[in-house]
Amino acid sequence: MKLLVEEENLGQDEQSAHLMKQMLFEAQMGNGGKVLEYIPKIAKLVQDKPDYQRILQYNIAAAMWSL
């Protein structure tokens, strides 16, 4: 998916979806440091989208729960 996002110049919605999925994966793998790296990157992409901010908050909570 990362390759698709990069090569096809997909929009911010697709980029944020990919990063959220990656963040959740890293949480399941126990990589708390990586999870913390993804949060500001995603937050920057969704700063003007209240619906996506809510989804990000849910995904952060899910990631923290997985750790």
Summary of the structure (lengths in Angstrom):
residues: 67
radius of gyration: 11.5
end to end distance: 23.5
largest distance: 32.9
contacts: 171
relative contact order: 0.17
helix: 81%
strand: 0%
